[in-house]
Amino acid sequence: SDLEELACKWMKKNGHWGAKLSPPGADGGIDVESAASIAQVKHHASPVGIAEMQRLYGIAQSMRKKALFFAASGYSTQALQWAKKHGIECYTYPPVTRVRA
């Protein structure tokens, strides 16, 4: 979708070398993958919760990559705190903006 495309372009511009869209239905919701990182893009109405963070982190760990999350409606406080502790970068969009706990 356009939103995955937006995240992918942003990643390319911000040092995530070789960022490209993952093929649909690839691996448990990874939308963009680069040489050293993976990203999930969520555009549903409710904020991202801790379970989604933990799942993305698990995938990132298994691939030995950094995790980035892009969410249209932001994050729960708990999810942001968990992300901070585990080194997951969180962004809202559009425009792409870093969110910190």
Backbone hydrogen bonds in HBPLUS format (Angstrom, degrees):
<---DONOR---> <-ACCEPTOR-->    atom                        ^
c    i                          cat <-CA-CA->   ^        H-A-AA   ^      H-
h    n   atom  resd res      DA  || num        DHA   H-A  angle D-A-AA Bond
n    s   type  num  typ     dist DA aas  dist angle  dist       angle   num
A0005-GLU N   A0001-SER O   3.08 MM   4  6.31 159.3  2.12 148.4 154.8     1
A0006-LEU N   A0002-ASP O   2.81 MM   4  6.07 148.5  1.91 142.5 151.0     2
A0007-ALA N   A0003-LEU O   3.05 MM   4  6.31 161.6  2.09 146.1 149.7     3
A0008-CYS N   A0004-GLU O   2.87 MM   4  6.09 155.6  1.93 148.2 155.7     4
A0009-LYS N   A0005-GLU O   2.89 MM   4  6.14 163.5  1.92 153.8 157.4     5
A0010-TRP N   A0006-LEU O   2.96 MM   4  6.15 161.8  2.00 149.3 154.8     6
A0011-MET N   A0007-ALA O   2.90 MM   4  6.11 158.8  1.95 148.0 153.7     7
A0012-LYS N   A0008-CYS O   2.98 MM   4  6.28 161.7  2.01 151.9 156.4     8
A0013-LYS N   A0009-LYS O   2.99 MM   4  6.25 160.4  2.03 151.1 156.1     9
A0014-ASN N   A0010-TRP O   3.00 MM   4  6.14 128.9  2.26 141.0 155.0    10
A0014-ASN N   A0011-MET O   3.06 MM   3  5.02 134.1  2.28  95.7 108.9    11
A0016-HIS N   A0011-MET O   2.94 MM   5  5.14 158.7  1.98 155.4 148.6    12
A0019-ALA N   A0016-HIS O   3.23 MM   3  5.90 134.2  2.45 147.5 142.6    13
A0035-ALA N   A0017-TRP O   2.95 MM  18  5.84 179.5  1.95 179.4 179.5    14
A0020-LYS N   A0033-GLU O   2.86 MM  13  5.55 149.8  1.95 141.5 149.6    15
A0033-GLU N   A0020-LYS O   2.91 MM  13  5.55 166.2  1.93 159.5 162.1    16
A0022-SER N   A0031-ASP O   2.83 MM   9  5.18 169.3  1.84 130.9 132.6    17
A0026-ALA N   A0023-PRO O   3.08 MM   3  5.47 128.6  2.35 148.7 144.7    18
A0031-ASP N   A0039-ALA O   2.83 MM   8  5.85 147.8  1.93 152.5 163.3    19
A0032-VAL N   A0039-ALA O   3.18 MM   7  5.02 163.6  2.21 135.6 137.0    20
A0039-ALA N   A0032-VAL O   2.79 MM   7  5.02 149.0  1.89 153.2 151.7    21
A0034-SER N   A0037-SER O   2.76 MM   3  5.18 168.7  1.78 163.1 160.4    22
A0066-LYS N   A0036-ALA O   2.88 MM  30  6.24 168.6  1.89 145.7 145.2    23
A0038-ILE N   A0066-LYS O   2.82 MM  28  6.24 154.3  1.89 170.5 179.4    24
A0068-LEU N   A0038-ILE O   2.89 MM  30  6.19 143.2  2.03 153.0 163.7    25
A0040-GLN N   A0068-LEU O   3.08 MM  28  6.59 148.5  2.19 150.5 157.6    26
A0070-PHE N   A0040-GLN O   2.87 MM  30  6.17 163.8  1.90 168.0 171.0    27
A0042-LYS N   A0070-PHE O   2.77 MM  28  6.19 163.8  1.80 162.5 167.9    28
A0072-ALA N   A0042-LYS O   2.93 MM  30  6.33 162.6  1.96 166.3 171.9    29
A0048-VAL N   A0074-GLY O   2.89 MM  26  6.31 164.4  1.92 140.7 137.8    30
A0076-SER N   A0048-VAL O   2.90 MM  28  6.09 158.1  1.95 166.9 160.2    31
A0053-MET N   A0049-GLY O   3.36 MM   4  6.72 154.1  2.43 145.8 153.2    32
A0054-GLN N   A0050-ILE O   2.91 MM   4  6.18 162.3  1.95 157.2 161.3    33
A0055-ARG N   A0051-ALA O   3.01 MM   4  6.19 152.0  2.09 143.3 150.8    34
A0056-LEU N   A0052-GLU O   3.03 MM   4  6.22 164.8  2.05 147.4 151.1    35
A0057-TYR N   A0053-MET O   2.89 MM   4  6.09 160.7  1.93 151.8 157.8    36
A0058-GLY N   A0054-GLN O   2.96 MM   4  6.13 154.3  2.03 142.8 149.3    37
A0059-ILE N   A0055-ARG O   3.11 MM   4  6.45 156.4  2.17 149.7 155.0    38
A0060-ALA N   A0056-LEU O   2.89 MM   4  6.15 165.2  1.91 154.2 158.6    39
A0061-GLN N   A0057-TYR O   2.83 MM   4  6.03 161.6  1.86 154.1 158.8    40
A0062-SER N   A0058-GLY O   3.07 MM   4  6.24 159.2  2.11 143.3 148.8    41
A0063-MET N   A0059-ILE O   3.04 MM   4  6.30 137.3  2.23 144.3 156.0    42
A0063-MET N   A0060-ALA O   3.16 MM   3  5.15 129.1  2.44  93.9 107.4    43
A0064-ARG N   A0060-ALA O   2.87 MM   4  5.84 105.1  2.44 136.2 155.0    44
A0065-LYS N   A0060-ALA O   2.87 MM   5  4.99 169.7  1.88 141.8 145.3    45
A0064-ARG N   A0061-GLN O   3.04 MM   3  4.81 153.3  2.11  98.3 106.7    46
A0089-GLU N   A0067-ALA O   3.12 MM  22  6.52 155.4  2.19 158.6 154.6    47
A0069-PHE N   A0089-GLU O   2.80 MM  20  6.22 154.8  1.87 163.4 171.4    48
A0091-TYR N   A0069-PHE O   2.80 MM  22  6.06 148.1  1.91 157.1 167.9    49
A0071-ALA N   A0091-TYR O   2.91 MM  20  6.35 161.3  1.94 152.4 156.3    50
A0080-LEU N   A0076-SER O   3.02 MM   4  6.36 158.0  2.07 154.1 159.6    51
A0081-GLN N   A0077-THR O   2.99 MM   4  6.25 157.1  2.04 151.1 157.4    52
A0082-TRP N   A0078-GLN O   2.99 MM   4  6.17 158.1  2.04 147.5 153.6    53
A0083-ALA N   A0079-ALA O   2.89 MM   4  6.06 156.9  1.94 146.6 153.5    54
A0084-LYS N   A0080-LEU O   2.94 MM   4  6.12 155.4  2.00 146.3 152.2    55
A0085-LYS N   A0081-GLN O   3.15 MM   4  6.35 162.5  2.18 146.4 150.3    56
A0086-HIS N   A0082-TRP O   3.10 MM   4  6.31 138.1  2.28 142.3 153.6    57
A0086-HIS N   A0083-ALA O   3.17 MM   3  5.14 127.7  2.46  92.9 106.5    58
A0088-ILE N   A0083-ALA O   2.88 MM   5  4.78 163.4  1.91 139.7 141.0    59
A0087-GLY N   A0084-LYS O   3.37 MM   3  5.24 168.6  2.38 101.6 104.6    60
A0099-VAL N   A0090-CYS O   2.82 MM   9  5.46 166.8  1.84 147.0 145.1    61
A0092-THR N   A0097-THR O   2.86 MM   5  5.30 154.2  1.93 148.8 155.4    62
A0097-THR N   A0092-THR O   2.83 MM   5  5.30 154.3  1.89 149.4 154.6    63
